[in-house]
């Protein structure tokens, strides 16, 4: 069998794939807590590899890794364990 070609996705396609908004994905890319991403050399164009997105969503990928492999942060499975922030109001005196 032949080698399977990588499926490259735009930010919009990747956001739909992980069922999040484009702005969420862009923020995670900026702060290093999202899925691995790549930049087309010599351009500002960003793309995501579908296999890397799938691995990231399953908790097996490198969280927040950019094209150089650097990164840190939450994986998709880590996010499932997050609890909503509870804000307590101060009582009037």
Secondary structure, 3 states (H helix, E strand, C coil): CCCCCCCEECHHHHHHHCCCCHHHHHHHHHHCCCCCCEECCCCCCEEEEHHHHHHHHCCCCCCCCCCCCCCCCCCHHHHHCCCCCCCCCCCCC
